Amino acid sequence: MMMMIMSIPSGVLIGQVSDSEFIFNDPMPFVLTTDSRVWLEGSANVINFECSATEIETIGNLAGLDTLSQVPAPHGDINLMVRIPVRELDCGRSGINRDMRKTLNVSQHPYITYKLDRNSLIGLTTENEMFVFDIDTWGNLQISGADREENINVTGKFLGPWQFQIKGSHDIKMSEFGLEPPSPMMGLIKVDDTMTVHFDVTFCLRSCDTVVKLN
Protein backbone atom coordinates (compact mmCIF):
# COMPACT_ATOMS: atom_id res chain seq x y z
CA MET A 1 0.00 0.00 0.00
CA MET A 2 1.41 3.36 -1.02
CA MET A 3 1.95 5.81 1.84
CA MET A 4 2.11 9.58 1.35
CA ILE A 5 4.22 12.17 3.18
CA MET A 6 3.48 15.48 4.85
CA SER A 7 6.19 17.66 6.41
CA ILE A 8 5.72 19.59 9.63
CA PRO A 9 7.96 22.28 11.12
CA SER A 10 10.87 21.22 13.31
CA GLY A 11 10.08 21.52 16.99
CA VAL A 12 6.32 21.97 16.78
CA LEU A 13 5.53 18.70 18.54
CA ILE A 14 7.17 19.68 21.79
CA GLY A 15 4.38 21.84 23.19
CA GLN A 16 5.55 23.05 26.60
CA VAL A 17 7.98 20.20 27.20
CA SER A 18 11.77 20.24 26.92
CA ASP A 19 13.16 19.84 23.37
CA SER A 20 15.51 17.08 24.45
CA GLU A 21 12.57 14.70 25.08
CA PHE A 22 11.39 14.74 21.47
CA ILE A 23 14.07 13.49 19.10
CA PHE A 24 13.43 10.39 17.01
CA ASN A 25 14.28 9.18 13.52
CA ASP A 26 12.41 5.88 13.25
CA PRO A 27 8.73 5.95 12.25
CA MET A 28 6.42 6.25 15.26
CA PRO A 29 2.83 5.09 14.57
CA PHE A 30 -0.21 7.10 15.57
CA VAL A 31 -4.00 6.72 15.77
CA LEU A 32 -6.99 9.00 15.93
CA THR A 33 -8.45 9.70 19.36
CA THR A 34 -12.10 8.76 19.91
CA ASP A 35 -13.28 12.39 19.98
CA SER A 36 -12.22 12.86 16.33
CA ARG A 37 -14.94 13.79 13.84
CA VAL A 38 -15.38 13.61 10.06
CA TRP A 39 -18.74 14.59 8.57
CA LEU A 40 -20.42 15.66 5.33
CA GLU A 41 -22.92 18.49 4.96
CA GLY A 42 -25.29 18.74 2.02
CA SER A 43 -28.46 20.52 1.05
CA ALA A 44 -31.53 19.99 -1.11
CA ASN A 45 -34.46 22.12 -2.17
CA VAL A 46 -36.47 21.08 0.90
CA ILE A 47 -33.95 19.89 3.50
CA ASN A 48 -30.37 20.17 4.70
CA PHE A 49 -28.59 17.08 5.96
CA GLU A 50 -25.42 15.97 7.74
CA CYS A 51 -23.74 12.57 7.48
CA SER A 52 -21.23 11.61 10.18
CA ALA A 53 -18.54 8.97 9.84
CA THR A 54 -19.13 6.57 12.71
CA GLU A 55 -16.07 4.51 11.80
CA ILE A 56 -12.68 5.70 10.52
CA GLU A 57 -9.71 3.54 9.55
CA THR A 58 -6.27 5.14 9.71
CA ILE A 59 -2.79 3.99 8.78
CA GLY A 60 0.09 6.32 9.51
CA ASN A 61 3.26 7.26 11.32
CA LEU A 62 5.54 10.18 12.09
CA ALA A 63 9.31 10.00 11.57
CA GLY A 64 12.44 12.12 11.36
CA LEU A 65 11.60 14.70 14.01
CA ASP A 66 14.59 16.42 15.63
CA THR A 67 13.57 19.40 17.74
CA LEU A 68 17.20 20.38 18.37
CA SER A 69 17.98 20.77 14.66
CA GLN A 70 18.97 24.23 13.46
CA VAL A 71 18.00 23.45 9.86
CA PRO A 72 15.49 26.15 8.84
CA ALA A 73 13.45 23.93 6.49
CA PRO A 74 10.43 22.02 7.81
CA HIS A 75 10.98 18.36 8.47
CA GLY A 76 9.32 15.50 10.26
CA ASP A 77 7.50 13.22 7.83
CA ILE A 78 3.92 12.05 8.30
CA ASN A 79 2.63 9.06 6.33
CA LEU A 80 -1.16 9.00 6.29
CA MET A 81 -4.04 7.12 4.70
CA VAL A 82 -7.67 7.39 5.87
CA ARG A 83 -10.58 5.14 4.87
CA ILE A 84 -14.24 5.67 5.74
CA PRO A 85 -16.67 2.78 5.20
CA VAL A 86 -19.66 4.12 3.25
CA ARG A 87 -22.04 1.86 5.24
CA GLU A 88 -20.86 3.58 8.43
CA LEU A 89 -21.98 7.04 7.30
CA ASP A 90 -24.93 8.06 9.47
CA CYS A 91 -27.12 10.79 8.00
CA GLY A 92 -29.67 10.66 10.81
CA ARG A 93 -32.51 9.20 8.74
CA SER A 94 -32.80 5.73 7.25
CA GLY A 95 -34.03 7.09 3.93
CA ILE A 96 -31.11 9.48 3.54
CA ASN A 97 -28.70 6.70 4.55
CA ARG A 98 -30.18 4.45 1.87
CA ASP A 99 -30.01 7.15 -0.81
CA MET A 100 -26.43 8.07 0.12
CA ARG A 101 -25.24 4.45 -0.05
CA LYS A 102 -26.93 3.98 -3.40
CA THR A 103 -25.44 7.21 -4.77
CA LEU A 104 -21.94 6.22 -3.64
CA ASN A 105 -22.30 2.70 -5.10
CA VAL A 106 -21.51 1.06 -1.78
CA SER A 107 -21.69 -2.51 -3.08
CA GLN A 108 -18.96 -1.92 -5.69
CA HIS A 109 -16.97 0.74 -3.80
CA PRO A 110 -17.40 0.28 -0.03
CA TYR A 111 -14.86 2.92 1.06
CA ILE A 112 -14.11 6.60 0.70
CA THR A 113 -10.31 6.80 0.75
CA TYR A 114 -7.87 9.69 1.20
CA LYS A 115 -4.09 9.43 0.78
CA LEU A 116 -1.98 12.41 1.76
CA ASP A 117 0.56 13.43 -0.87
CA ARG A 118 2.39 16.71 -0.23
CA ASN A 119 1.99 20.05 1.51
CA SER A 120 3.28 23.57 1.95
CA LEU A 121 3.55 25.33 5.29
CA ILE A 122 1.94 28.78 4.97
CA GLY A 123 1.86 30.01 8.57
CA LEU A 124 3.13 29.21 12.06
CA THR A 125 2.08 31.04 15.24
CA THR A 126 1.70 30.30 18.95
CA GLU A 127 -1.45 30.17 21.06
CA ASN A 128 -1.22 29.73 24.84
CA GLU A 129 2.45 28.75 24.34
CA MET A 130 1.46 25.97 21.91
CA PHE A 131 2.26 25.94 18.19
CA VAL A 132 -0.54 26.55 15.68
CA PHE A 133 0.09 26.13 11.95
CA ASP A 134 -1.65 26.57 8.59
CA ILE A 135 -0.76 24.15 5.81
CA ASP A 136 -1.84 23.71 2.20
CA THR A 137 -2.17 19.99 1.52
CA TRP A 138 -2.56 17.94 -1.65
CA GLY A 139 -3.82 14.38 -1.61
CA ASN A 140 -5.74 11.76 -3.54
CA LEU A 141 -9.43 11.46 -2.70
CA GLN A 142 -11.25 8.39 -4.02
CA ILE A 143 -15.05 8.26 -4.02
CA SER A 144 -16.99 5.49 -5.74
CA GLY A 145 -13.84 4.35 -7.53
CA ALA A 146 -13.06 7.79 -9.04
CA ASP A 147 -9.84 9.58 -8.06
CA ARG A 148 -9.13 13.30 -7.82
CA GLU A 149 -6.26 15.29 -6.35
CA GLU A 150 -7.69 17.73 -3.84
CA ASN A 151 -5.98 20.85 -2.46
CA ILE A 152 -7.17 21.38 1.13
CA ASN A 153 -6.08 24.03 3.61
CA VAL A 154 -5.81 22.71 7.16
CA THR A 155 -5.23 24.31 10.55
CA GLY A 156 -3.27 22.39 13.15
CA LYS A 157 -2.60 22.78 16.84
CA PHE A 158 -0.24 20.86 19.07
CA LEU A 159 -2.10 19.94 22.23
CA GLY A 160 0.95 18.79 24.16
CA PRO A 161 3.45 15.96 23.94
CA TRP A 162 2.48 13.35 21.35
CA GLN A 163 -0.89 14.81 20.35
CA PHE A 164 -1.88 17.24 17.60
CA GLN A 165 -5.23 18.40 16.23
CA ILE A 166 -6.09 18.97 12.55
CA LYS A 167 -9.19 20.91 11.45
CA GLY A 168 -10.58 22.02 8.12
CA SER A 169 -13.35 21.80 5.54
CA HIS A 170 -13.47 21.31 1.79
CA ASP A 171 -16.18 21.48 -0.89
CA ILE A 172 -16.52 18.60 -3.33
CA LYS A 173 -18.84 18.17 -6.32
CA MET A 174 -20.40 14.76 -6.78
CA SER A 175 -20.43 15.24 -10.54
CA GLU A 176 -16.63 15.53 -10.56
CA PHE A 177 -16.52 11.96 -9.26
CA GLY A 178 -18.97 10.76 -11.89
CA LEU A 179 -21.89 10.69 -9.43
CA GLU A 180 -25.41 11.99 -9.90
CA PRO A 181 -26.94 13.64 -6.81
CA PRO A 182 -29.89 11.64 -5.50
CA SER A 183 -33.41 12.85 -6.30
CA PRO A 184 -35.82 10.86 -4.12
CA MET A 185 -39.60 11.21 -3.95
CA MET A 186 -39.98 10.88 -7.74
CA GLY A 187 -37.60 13.81 -8.21
CA LEU A 188 -39.46 16.17 -5.89
CA ILE A 189 -36.37 16.37 -3.67
CA LYS A 190 -33.31 17.61 -5.55
CA VAL A 191 -29.97 17.32 -3.76
CA ASP A 192 -27.30 19.91 -4.57
CA ASP A 193 -24.23 18.72 -6.44
CA THR A 194 -21.84 20.33 -3.93
CA MET A 195 -21.21 18.83 -0.50
CA THR A 196 -18.83 20.03 2.20
CA VAL A 197 -16.46 17.67 4.02
CA HIS A 198 -15.54 18.75 7.55
CA PHE A 199 -12.89 17.21 9.79
CA ASP A 200 -11.76 17.87 13.35
CA VAL A 201 -9.39 15.08 14.32
CA THR A 202 -6.70 14.50 16.93
CA PHE A 203 -3.73 12.24 16.29
CA CYS A 204 -2.01 10.42 19.11
CA LEU A 205 1.40 8.77 18.71
CA ARG A 206 0.49 5.26 19.80
CA SER A 207 -0.14 2.49 17.27
CA CYS A 208 -1.35 2.31 13.69
CA ASP A 209 -3.50 0.13 11.42
CA THR A 210 -6.50 0.58 13.71
CA VAL A 211 -10.17 1.28 13.42
CA VAL A 212 -11.64 4.05 15.54
CA LYS A 213 -15.36 3.61 16.24
CA LEU A 214 -17.01 6.90 17.10
CA ASN A 215 -20.23 7.55 18.99
N, C-alpha and C positions, 0 to 999 in steps of 0.2 A: 504494500500500500504506500503510495507516494505521500510524503509529509512535506508541508510547506513551512516557510521560515518568516518570522517577524522579528525585527530588532527593537530593543528597548534601550534607553539611555543608561550608561554606566552609573551605578550607584543608586538608582531609583528604588530598588527593592528594600533598602535598608530601613526605611521609615525613621524611627527615633533610636535605633539600635546602633551600636558601634560598627563601623565599616569592617573591622577585622573579622566579624562573625559571618560575613556573607561573601565568601570567595569560593567558587567551585567551577570546574571545567567540564565535568562529566554531566550528561543529561540527567536532570532531576524531574521525575514525572509529577503531574498535577491533576487535580479533578475539580469539577465544579462543586461549590457548596450547595446545600439543599435549599437555600433561599434565592438561588438564581432563577431568573425568569426570561423566557423568550415567548413572544406572542405576536399575532397578526391582527391588524385592524383593517376592516373593510366597510364599505357602505353600499347601499342599494337605494332605489327610489322610495322605498317605504320603511327601511330599517337599517340601522348600523349594527355591526357585529364585531366580536372579538374572539379569536381562537387562541387558546393558550397551549403551549407544549407541556404536557404532563410527564413526558419522558424525554431525556436528552442523553445521547451517547457522545462521549468525548474521548479522543486519543491525543495526547500531547505531552510535551516536556519542555523544560527550560534548561539551557546550557550556556557555558562560556561567560558567566557573570563574574567580573572582578571589580569590586567596588574601590579598590585601591589604585586602579589603573589611572594614569594621567593622559591616556590617549583621548583626544577630544571627540572622536567619532562615536556614535552610539554602537553598543554591542551588547550581547546577551541574546541568544537566539531562541525563539519560541517556535516549536513545531505544533501545529494545531489542525485537527479535523473534527467537525461536529456533524452528527447525524440526528435527525428528528423523525421518528416513525410517524407517518401520516395518520395511522389509526389512533395515535395517542394525542392528536390535536382535539381539544375540547372547545367547541364553539358555544356551549351553554344550552343548545337545543338540539334534540336528536335529528330534526329535519335538516338543520344547517350542517351538522356533522356529516350526515349522509350525502348532502349535495357537495360538500367540500371534498370528501373522499372520492366521490365519482369524478369531480372536476380534475383532481390531481392524479387520477388513474392509479389508485392505491394498489390494485391487484397486480399490475405490471411494474409499478415503481413505488415500492412501499416506503421509501425514505426521501426526505429533503436533506441534501448534503452540502456542506460548505467546507472548502479547503483553503486555508490562508496561504497567500502567495508572497506578497511583498508589501512594504509600507514606507512611509516617509514621515519622520517626526516633524511636526509643524509648530509645536509650542510646549514649553515646560515651565511650570510655576510651582509654588508651594502653597498649601492650605493647612493651617493648624500644624505646621512643621512637617507635613507629609507632602510627597511629590504628587503633582497632578499634571497629566500630559494630554496633548491632542495629537492624534496620529491619523494620517490618510492611509487606508489599507486597500489592497487589491486582492481579490480571491475568487475562486471558482465556486459559483452557486449552481447546484443541479436540482431542478424541479421537474418531476415527471419525465426524467430521462434527458431533458434538454439542459445544456450547459451555457452559462454566460459568465464573463468576468465582470464583477461588480466592484465599483470604487465606493468605499464606505468610510466616512469620518467617524472616529470613535474618541471618546473621552475616557481616560483611565485615572484611577486613584490608588495609591498604595496604602493599604489599611493597617500596615504593620508588617513585622517579619513574616515572610512566606505567604502573604495574601495580597491580591490586588483585584480591583473592581474595574470592569469594562462596561460602558454604557453607550448606547447610540440607537439610531433608527434609520431606516432606508426604504424608499419607495421602490416597488417593483410592479411591472405590468405583466399580467397573466398572458397577454397576447405575445409578448416577447419570448415566452417559453412555449409557444405553440398551443396555449390553452384558451378555451372559450369560457368567459365568465358564466356561471350558472344562471339560469332564468327559470326558477320554479314557478308553480302556480300557473301553468300554461302561458308562461311569458309575462305574467302580470308583474312579477318581481324581477327587476333588472339590476344585477350586481355590477358595480363599477369595475372597470378593467384594472385600475390601480389599487394595490393594497400596500400597507405600511408594515414593515417588520420592525419590531422593537426588541431590544435586548438589554438586560441589566443583570450581569453575571459576575460572580466572584470566583476566582481561581485560587486553589489552595495547593501548595507543593506537597503532595502526598503520594498517590499512586495513580496510574493511568489505566486506559482500557476499561473504564467502568461505565455503568449506567446510573444516572441520577434520576430517581423518581420523585416528582414534585407534587405537592398537594394542590 
